[in-house]
Amino acid sequence: QVQLVESGGGLVQPGGSLRLSCAASGSMFKIDDMAWYRQAPGKARDLVAVMSRGGTIRYADSVKGRFTISRDNAKNIVYLQMTSLKPEDTAVYYCNAQVRVIGTRWGQGTQVTVSS
């Protein structure tokens, strides 16, 4: 079984920063795309950022210039550095991985709250 475990969420003031981490364990197979999604109350789960195994990156327009995705392929870890946080960034953030042979896996989610 492949498990994704997120960490790093919490409460932060507007303008602050947080770093999320997601570690994949139990995979015998390589992981292609790793991504972060978020879901605010009453809204759909939306893509925040995605990074391919080869390093191609795509961001949602709402986070460009503020969030940075990175990954360690050897350790199967993906990070999301979030800066200049806004109240509208408040959501549960989910890690997503495309595992070869196995398919899509999701983490359990970590809450990010931006409030003064």
WONORWO-V976022 format. One record per pair of residues at least 6 apart in sequence whose ideal C-beta (glycine too) atoms are under 7 Angstrom apart, sorted by the first residue. I is the first residue (numbers start at 1). GAP is how many residues later the second one is. If there is no record, write none. Layout:
i = [I:I]
gap = [GAP:GAP]
This chain:
i = [1:2:2:2:2:2:2:3:3:4:4:4:4:4:4:4:5:5:5:6:6:6:6:6:6:6:6:6:7:7:8:8:8:8:8:9:9:9:9:9:9:10:11:11:12:12:12:13:14:14:14:14:14:15:15:16:17:17:17:18:18:18:19:19:20:20:20:20:20:21:21:22:22:22:22:23:23:24:24:24:27:27:29:29:29:29:30:30:31:31:31:31:31:32:32:32:32:33:33:33:34:34:34:34:35:35:35:35:36:36:36:36:36:36:37:37:37:37:37:37:38:38:38:38:38:38:39:39:39:39:40:40:45:46:47:48:48:48:49:49:49:49:49:49:49:49:50:51:51:51:51:53:57:59:66:66:66:67:67:67:68:69:69:69:70:71:71:71:78:82:85:86:87:87:89:89:90:90:90:91:92:92:92:93:93:93:94:94:94:95:96:96:97:98:99]
gap = [25:22:24:25:97:100:103:22:23:18:20:91:93:101:102:103:17:18:102:14:15:16:87:89:101:102:103:104:14:103:10:11:12:13:102:9:11:84:101:102:103:8:102:104:6:73:102:103:71:72:73:100:102:69:70:69:65:66:68:64:67:94:60:62:16:59:60:73:90:56:58:55:56:73:85:53:54:7:52:73:49:72:70:71:72:73:23:70:22:45:66:67:68:20:21:66:68:17:19:65:17:37:44:63:12:14:15:61:12:13:33:44:57:59:8:9:10:11:57:59:8:10:53:54:55:56:6:52:53:55:50:51:49:14:13:12:15:19:8:9:10:11:14:18:20:31:8:6:18:20:27:20:12:8:16:17:18:13:14:15:13:9:10:11:9:6:7:8:17:7:29:28:27:28:23:25:22:23:24:21:17:18:19:16:17:19:12:13:15:12:8:10:8:6:6]
